[in-house]
Amino acid sequence: MNERIAILGAGESGTGAAILAKAKGYDVFVSDQSSIKDKYKAELISQDIPYEEGKHSEEKILNASLVIKSPGIPDKAEIIKKVRAKNIPVIDEIEFAFRFLNGKIIAITGTNGKTTTTLLTYHLMKSAGFSVTLAGNVGESLARKVANGNHDWYVIEISSFQLDGTNTFRPNVGVLLNITPDHLDRYDYQMQNYINSKFRLIHNMKSNNDLICFVDDTIIAEELKKKVIAPRVFQVSLNSNSTAPVHFTGKAMSFSLGTESFEITQSDTTLKGPHNIINTMSAVSAVYIAGVSVATIREGLKTFKNAPHRLESVAMINAVEFVNDSKATNIDSVVYGLGSYSGPLIWIAGGVDKGNDYTLIEAQVREKVRVLICLGKDNEKLRNAFRGVVPEIYETQSITELAQLALKVSKSGDVVLLSPACASFDLFKNYEDRGDQFREAVLELKRETEKATR
């Protein structure tokens, strides 16, 4: 009888794991406490993989020799407690896929910036002609990629939740961008637990592996002092006086990796803002270590297009730029957004507050923001935080009204920046829905404005 694997969660991660497990000859059962999306249900049916939705049948799960759980399922979930009580190993899909992966891995984590860095790393590798694929927390699951064929390189965005479920996972090149408070409800509100989760990235790395890390991050810097670090470490810094082999001189990104030294200016890339200098230095370091030439890197940087909702320039209307940064759902992300522009700004913020401390951005807002438009059902905390800091404050719950209001209060040369600092669930499905609706409203406003001036 084939070894039995139970998979909890039938999203991209769980379905990918099921496809790989089936391909490797396991007896597979998939269980999702919620409803399964039609596209994943169709895949499970086509692969003849038994599944259930709307429940977890213990008799079909607790007889497995291995459980693969969705990263979204916390260890506190009752079914996980029962699985562990039976001494059944519980792992993440990333860990399972790693067991069958033959190529090399660049794995990227951090509280902020990991998607941009992962996409840029993949783009530079692909532009250079490498056999490479993109997986993990962005795009398709790693298990699906491994099931569908072999690649020389796998560029993986990996979250703390995914790292929690790894035991043997070991990247050839690891990138650690930053660690700031996030998801603390998942970590018993203990910051050290979250830090330890992020550092699982290097848990199995060896002396012939490479770690790229942003050492201006005080948490990372302190942890590097406390821990025994096996891989070679390449430090990245924004400090012009830094001795880090990769740092920003104030004018250019400077790289001293191996026997070669070179510089790249941000104007040679398609990305804006100081946070994207960190992301670019990290991605360039990773691909250079992987074997991409400097000349090829320079060419690739010119053609990169970032994922939507990340400082995405939507349109220019009457010399006013509208920017969609809907992915900025916490204060740290907003710091990056505000820091990407010299002002003046029409700042759009609001939604479901995540315990934000707005004093952290008060000085930046006072310096750059001329108008604040609150987009949310409850804007009291936001209004109170910036009353007397921002000259004009408005409120709306309509995305169409928002775009029209932003244009009405703007002046030539202003930037209208949607960088909410909050979750979106009061008015939208998610941050993507918020960003999509904002983009659509701005483009419609642009069409109307151009039509009126003809």
C-alpha positions as CSV (number, residue, x, y, z in Angstrom):
1,M,0.0,0.0,0.0
2,N,1.3,3.4,-0.9
3,E,2.3,5.9,1.8
4,R,-0.7,8.2,2.7
5,I,-0.4,12.0,2.7
6,A,-3.2,14.2,3.9
7,I,-3.1,17.8,2.6
8,L,-4.9,20.5,4.5
9,G,-6.0,23.5,2.4
10,A,-6.7,23.3,-1.4
11,G,-5.5,26.7,-2.6
12,E,-2.4,27.1,-4.8
13,S,-0.1,25.6,-2.2
14,G,-2.3,22.6,-1.3
15,T,-3.3,21.8,-4.9
16,G,0.3,22.0,-6.0
17,A,1.4,19.7,-3.2
18,A,-1.4,17.2,-4.2
19,I,-0.3,17.2,-7.8
20,L,3.3,16.5,-6.9
21,A,2.4,13.9,-4.3
22,K,0.2,12.1,-6.8
23,A,3.0,12.2,-9.4
24,K,5.4,10.6,-6.9
25,G,3.0,7.7,-6.2
26,Y,1.6,8.7,-2.8
27,D,-2.0,7.9,-1.7
28,V,-3.3,11.5,-1.5
29,F,-6.3,13.1,0.2
30,V,-7.0,16.8,0.2
31,S,-9.2,18.5,2.9
32,D,-10.3,22.1,3.0
33,Q,-12.5,23.5,5.8
34,S,-13.7,26.2,3.4
35,S,-15.0,25.9,-0.1
36,I,-12.5,25.1,-2.9
37,K,-12.2,27.4,-5.9
38,D,-13.5,25.9,-9.1
39,K,-10.1,25.9,-10.9
40,Y,-8.5,23.9,-8.1
41,K,-11.4,21.5,-7.8
42,A,-11.2,20.9,-11.5
43,E,-7.5,20.0,-11.2
44,L,-8.1,17.6,-8.3
45,I,-10.8,15.9,-10.3
46,S,-8.7,15.7,-13.4
47,Q,-5.9,14.1,-11.4
48,D,-8.3,11.7,-9.7
49,I,-7.3,13.0,-6.3
50,P,-10.0,12.6,-3.6
51,Y,-10.9,15.7,-1.7
52,E,-13.5,17.2,0.7
53,E,-14.5,20.8,1.3
54,G,-16.4,22.5,4.1
55,K,-14.9,20.2,6.8
56,H,-12.0,18.2,8.0
57,S,-12.8,14.5,8.4
58,E,-10.5,13.3,11.1
59,E,-10.8,9.6,10.2
60,K,-9.4,10.5,6.7
61,I,-6.7,12.8,8.0
62,L,-5.4,11.1,11.2
63,N,-4.5,7.9,9.3
64,A,-1.9,9.7,7.2
65,S,1.9,9.2,7.7
66,L,2.5,12.8,6.7
67,V,0.4,16.0,6.7
68,I,1.1,19.0,4.4
69,K,-0.7,22.1,5.6
70,S,-1.4,25.4,3.9
71,P,0.7,28.1,5.4
72,G,-2.5,30.0,6.2
73,I,-3.5,27.4,8.8
74,P,-2.0,28.2,12.2
75,D,-0.6,25.6,14.5
76,K,-3.3,26.5,17.0
77,A,-6.0,25.1,14.7
78,E,-7.8,22.1,16.3
79,I,-7.0,19.7,13.4
80,I,-3.3,20.5,13.7
81,K,-3.3,19.9,17.4
82,K,-5.0,16.5,16.8
83,V,-2.5,15.6,14.0
84,R,0.5,16.5,16.3
85,A,-1.1,14.5,19.2
86,K,-0.9,11.4,16.9
87,N,2.8,12.2,16.2
88,I,2.1,12.7,12.5
89,P,4.8,15.0,11.0
90,V,3.4,18.3,9.7
91,I,5.3,20.2,7.0
92,D,4.7,23.0,4.4
93,E,4.4,22.5,0.7
94,I,7.8,24.2,0.2
95,E,9.5,21.6,2.4
96,F,7.7,18.8,0.5
97,A,8.7,20.2,-2.9
98,F,12.3,20.6,-1.8
99,R,12.6,16.9,-1.3
100,F,12.2,16.3,-5.0
101,L,13.9,19.4,-6.4
102,N,17.1,19.0,-8.4
103,G,18.1,22.5,-9.2
104,K,19.5,25.4,-7.2
105,I,17.5,27.9,-5.1
106,I,17.5,31.6,-4.5
107,A,15.1,32.2,-1.6
108,I,13.9,35.6,-0.6
109,T,12.2,36.7,2.6
110,G,11.5,39.8,4.6
111,T,8.6,41.7,6.1
112,N,8.5,44.2,3.2
113,G,9.9,44.2,-0.4
114,K,10.2,40.5,-1.0
115,T,7.8,40.3,-3.9
116,T,9.6,43.1,-5.8
117,T,13.0,41.6,-5.0
118,T,11.8,38.1,-6.1
119,L,10.3,39.3,-9.4
120,L,13.4,41.4,-10.2
121,T,15.7,38.5,-9.4
122,Y,13.7,36.2,-11.6
123,H,13.6,38.8,-14.4
124,L,17.4,39.2,-14.3
125,M,18.0,35.5,-14.4
126,K,15.5,34.9,-17.2
127,S,16.8,37.8,-19.2
128,A,20.3,36.3,-18.9
129,G,19.0,33.1,-20.5
130,F,19.2,30.9,-17.4
131,S,16.9,27.9,-17.0
132,V,14.9,29.4,-14.2
133,T,11.4,29.5,-12.8
134,L,9.5,31.6,-10.3
135,A,7.6,30.0,-7.3
136,G,6.5,30.3,-3.7
137,N,4.6,33.2,-2.2
138,V,4.4,34.8,-5.6
139,G,3.1,33.0,-8.7
140,E,2.6,29.3,-8.6
141,S,3.5,26.9,-5.8
142,L,7.0,25.4,-5.7
143,A,5.4,21.9,-5.7
144,R,3.6,22.6,-8.9
145,K,6.8,23.8,-10.5
146,V,8.7,20.7,-9.5
147,A,5.9,18.4,-10.7
148,N,5.9,20.1,-14.1
149,G,9.6,19.8,-14.9
150,N,13.1,20.5,-13.9
151,H,15.0,23.8,-13.9
152,D,18.5,24.8,-13.1
153,W,17.3,27.6,-10.8
154,Y,14.3,28.2,-8.7
155,V,13.6,31.8,-7.5
156,I,11.3,31.6,-4.5
157,E,9.5,34.2,-2.4
158,I,9.0,32.6,1.0
159,S,7.0,33.9,3.9
160,S,7.4,33.4,7.6
161,F,4.4,31.1,7.6
162,Q,6.0,28.9,4.9
163,L,9.4,28.9,6.7
164,D,7.6,27.7,9.8
165,G,6.8,24.4,8.1
166,T,10.4,23.7,6.8
167,N,12.8,21.2,8.3
168,T,15.4,20.5,5.6
169,F,14.8,23.3,3.1
170,R,18.1,24.9,2.1
171,P,18.6,27.6,-0.4
172,N,21.9,28.1,-2.3
173,V,21.4,31.8,-2.0
174,G,19.3,33.3,0.7
175,V,18.1,37.0,0.8
176,L,16.9,38.5,4.1
177,L,15.6,42.0,3.4
178,N,14.2,43.3,6.7
179,I,12.3,42.3,9.8
180,T,9.6,44.6,11.3
181,P,6.6,43.7,13.4
182,D,3.9,41.9,11.4
183,H,1.6,38.9,11.9
184,L,2.3,39.0,15.6
185,D,-1.0,37.4,16.3
186,R,0.4,34.2,14.7
187,Y,3.5,34.4,17.0
188,D,1.8,34.8,20.4
189,Y,2.6,38.5,20.1
190,Q,6.3,37.7,20.8
191,M,8.5,39.5,18.3
192,Q,11.4,37.0,18.9
193,N,9.1,34.2,17.7
194,Y,8.6,36.1,14.4
195,I,12.4,36.8,14.1
196,N,13.2,33.2,14.7
197,S,10.7,32.3,11.9
198,K,12.4,34.5,9.4
199,F,15.9,33.2,10.4
200,R,14.7,29.7,9.5
201,L,15.8,30.7,6.1
202,I,19.4,30.0,7.0
203,H,18.7,27.1,9.4
204,N,20.2,24.5,7.1
205,M,22.5,26.6,5.0
206,K,26.1,25.5,4.7
207,S,29.5,27.2,4.3
208,N,29.3,26.9,0.5
209,N,25.9,28.8,0.5
210,D,25.5,32.6,0.4
211,L,23.4,34.9,2.5
212,I,22.6,38.4,1.4
213,C,21.2,40.6,4.2
214,F,20.3,44.2,4.8
215,V,22.4,45.1,7.9
216,D,20.9,48.6,8.4
217,D,18.0,46.7,9.8
218,T,18.8,46.7,13.5
219,I,17.0,43.4,14.2
220,I,19.0,41.6,11.5
221,A,22.2,43.1,12.6
222,E,21.7,42.0,16.3
223,E,20.6,38.5,15.3
224,L,23.7,38.1,13.1
225,K,25.8,38.8,16.2
226,K,23.9,36.3,18.3
227,K,23.7,33.4,15.9
228,V,26.3,31.0,14.4
229,I,26.1,31.8,10.7
230,A,27.3,29.0,8.5
231,P,26.9,30.6,5.0
232,R,29.1,33.3,3.5
233,V,27.5,36.6,4.3
234,F,27.2,39.6,1.9
235,Q,26.0,42.7,3.7
236,V,23.9,45.3,2.0
237,S,23.6,48.8,3.3
238,L,22.2,52.2,2.4
239,N,24.9,53.9,4.5
240,S,27.4,55.7,2.3
241,N,30.1,55.2,5.0
242,S,29.4,51.5,5.3
243,T,32.2,48.9,4.8
244,A,29.5,46.5,3.5
245,P,30.6,45.0,0.1
246,V,27.2,46.2,-1.3
247,H,26.2,49.7,-0.3
248,F,24.7,53.0,-1.6
249,T,27.3,55.8,-2.0
250,G,24.6,58.5,-2.0
251,K,24.9,58.6,-5.8
252,A,25.2,54.9,-6.9
253,M,24.8,51.3,-5.8
254,S,28.3,50.0,-5.2
255,F,29.1,46.3,-5.5
256,S,32.3,44.5,-4.5
257,L,31.5,40.8,-4.9
258,G,34.4,38.5,-5.4
259,T,37.1,39.9,-7.6
260,E,34.9,42.4,-9.5
261,S,33.6,45.8,-8.4
262,F,31.0,47.9,-10.3
263,E,28.4,50.6,-9.7
264,I,24.7,51.0,-10.8
265,T,22.7,54.2,-10.5
266,Q,19.0,54.0,-9.7
267,S,18.3,56.0,-12.8
268,D,19.6,53.0,-14.7
269,T,16.6,51.0,-13.3
270,T,12.9,51.2,-13.5
271,L,12.3,51.4,-9.8
272,K,11.8,54.4,-7.5
273,G,12.5,55.1,-3.9
274,P,15.1,54.2,-1.3
275,H,13.5,50.9,-0.4
276,N,13.9,49.8,-4.0
277,I,17.6,50.6,-3.8
278,I,17.7,47.9,-1.1
279,N,15.6,45.6,-3.2
280,T,17.8,46.2,-6.3
281,M,21.1,45.8,-4.5
282,S,19.8,42.5,-3.0
283,A,18.6,41.1,-6.3
284,V,21.7,42.2,-8.2
285,S,23.9,40.6,-5.6
286,A,21.9,37.3,-5.8
287,V,22.0,37.0,-9.6
288,Y,25.7,38.0,-9.7
289,I,26.6,35.3,-7.2
290,A,24.5,32.9,-9.4
291,G,26.6,33.7,-12.4
292,V,24.9,36.5,-14.3
293,S,27.4,39.0,-15.9
294,V,27.4,42.7,-15.0
295,A,26.6,43.7,-18.6
296,T,23.6,41.4,-18.7
297,I,22.4,42.7,-15.3
298,R,22.5,46.3,-16.6
299,E,20.4,45.3,-19.6
300,G,17.9,43.5,-17.5
301,L,17.4,46.3,-15.0
302,K,16.2,48.5,-17.9
303,T,13.3,46.2,-18.8
304,F,11.9,45.2,-15.5
305,K,8.3,45.8,-14.8
306,N,7.2,45.5,-11.1
307,A,4.1,43.8,-9.9
308,P,0.9,46.0,-9.7
309,H,-0.1,47.9,-6.6
310,R,3.5,48.7,-5.7
311,L,4.2,52.4,-6.4
312,E,2.5,51.8,-9.8
313,S,2.2,55.0,-11.8
314,V,-1.4,54.8,-13.2
315,A,-1.8,58.1,-15.1
316,M,-1.0,61.7,-15.5
317,I,-4.0,64.1,-15.5
318,N,-3.4,67.8,-15.8
319,A,0.2,67.4,-14.8
320,V,-0.8,65.4,-11.7
321,E,0.6,61.9,-11.3
322,F,-1.7,59.2,-9.8
323,V,0.2,56.4,-8.1
324,N,-1.2,53.1,-6.9
325,D,0.6,51.8,-3.8
326,S,-2.3,49.7,-2.4
327,K,0.1,47.0,-1.3
328,A,1.3,49.4,1.4
329,T,-0.9,47.9,4.2
330,N,1.4,48.8,7.1
331,I,3.4,51.9,8.4
332,D,6.8,50.6,7.2
333,S,5.5,50.3,3.6
334,V,4.1,53.8,3.8
335,V,7.5,55.1,4.9
336,Y,8.9,53.7,1.7
337,G,6.0,55.2,-0.4
338,L,6.3,58.7,1.1
339,G,10.1,58.5,0.8
340,S,9.9,57.9,-2.9
341,Y,8.6,61.4,-3.6
342,S,9.8,64.8,-2.6
343,G,6.2,66.2,-2.5
344,P,3.8,67.9,-2.6
345,L,1.5,64.9,-2.1
346,I,-2.2,64.2,-2.0
347,W,-2.0,61.2,0.3
348,I,-4.9,58.6,0.3
349,A,-4.9,56.4,3.4
350,G,-7.3,54.4,5.6
351,G,-9.1,51.1,5.9
352,V,-8.9,48.6,8.7
353,D,-6.2,49.8,11.1
354,K,-3.6,47.3,12.1
355,G,-2.5,49.0,15.4
356,N,-0.6,51.7,13.5
357,D,1.6,54.1,15.3
358,Y,1.2,57.2,13.1
359,T,3.8,59.2,15.0
360,L,6.4,57.2,13.1
361,I,5.6,59.0,9.9
362,E,4.4,62.3,11.3
363,A,7.5,64.3,10.4
364,Q,7.5,62.9,6.8
365,V,3.8,63.6,6.4
366,R,4.2,67.2,7.8
367,E,7.0,67.8,5.3
368,K,5.5,66.3,2.1
369,V,1.7,65.9,2.4
370,R,-0.6,68.9,1.5
371,V,-3.9,67.0,1.5
372,L,-5.0,63.8,3.2
373,I,-8.0,61.9,1.9
374,C,-9.2,59.2,4.3
375,L,-10.7,56.2,2.5
376,G,-12.5,53.9,4.9
377,K,-15.5,53.3,7.1
378,D,-13.9,54.5,10.3
379,N,-11.3,57.2,9.8
380,E,-11.3,58.7,13.4
381,K,-7.8,57.5,14.3
382,L,-6.3,58.7,11.1
383,R,-8.0,62.1,11.3
384,N,-6.9,62.6,14.9
385,A,-3.3,61.6,14.1
386,F,-2.9,64.2,11.3
387,R,-5.2,67.0,12.4
388,G,-2.9,70.0,12.6
389,V,-0.2,68.1,10.7
390,V,-1.8,68.2,7.2
391,P,-3.5,71.4,6.1
392,E,-6.5,69.7,4.5
393,I,-8.3,66.5,5.4
394,Y,-11.2,64.9,3.5
395,E,-13.1,61.7,3.8
396,T,-14.9,59.3,1.4
397,Q,-16.0,55.8,1.0
398,S,-16.4,56.0,-2.8
399,I,-13.5,55.2,-5.0
400,T,-15.0,57.2,-7.9
401,E,-15.5,60.2,-5.6
402,L,-12.0,59.7,-4.3
403,A,-10.4,60.1,-7.8
404,Q,-12.5,63.2,-8.6
405,L,-11.8,64.8,-5.2
406,A,-8.0,64.1,-5.5
407,L,-7.9,65.8,-8.9
408,K,-10.1,68.7,-7.6
409,V,-7.8,69.5,-4.7
410,S,-4.5,68.9,-6.6
411,K,-2.2,71.4,-8.3
412,S,0.1,71.0,-11.2
413,G,3.1,68.9,-10.2
414,D,1.4,67.1,-7.3
415,V,1.5,63.4,-6.8
416,V,-1.7,61.6,-5.7
417,L,-0.5,58.6,-3.7
418,L,-2.7,55.8,-2.6
419,S,-0.6,54.3,0.2
420,P,-3.2,53.2,2.7
421,A,-1.2,52.0,5.8
422,C,-4.3,49.8,6.5
423,A,-5.9,46.6,5.4
424,S,-8.7,46.9,2.8
425,F,-11.4,44.6,4.1
426,D,-13.9,47.3,5.2
427,L,-14.6,48.4,1.6
428,F,-12.8,45.9,-0.6
429,K,-12.1,42.2,-1.0
430,N,-8.3,42.7,-0.6
431,Y,-5.5,45.2,-1.4
432,E,-5.6,44.0,-5.1
433,D,-9.3,44.9,-5.4
434,R,-8.6,48.3,-3.8
435,G,-5.8,49.0,-6.2
436,D,-7.7,47.7,-9.2
437,Q,-10.7,49.9,-8.4
438,F,-8.4,52.9,-7.9
439,R,-6.7,52.3,-11.2
440,E,-10.0,51.9,-13.0
441,A,-11.4,55.1,-11.5
442,V,-8.3,57.1,-12.3
443,L,-8.2,55.9,-15.9
444,E,-11.9,56.7,-16.3
445,L,-11.3,60.2,-14.9
446,K,-8.5,60.6,-17.4
447,R,-10.8,59.7,-20.3
448,E,-13.4,62.1,-19.0
449,T,-10.9,64.9,-18.6
450,E,-9.4,64.5,-22.0
451,K,-12.9,64.3,-23.6
452,A,-13.9,67.5,-21.9
453,T,-10.9,69.4,-23.2
454,R,-11.2,68.3,-26.8
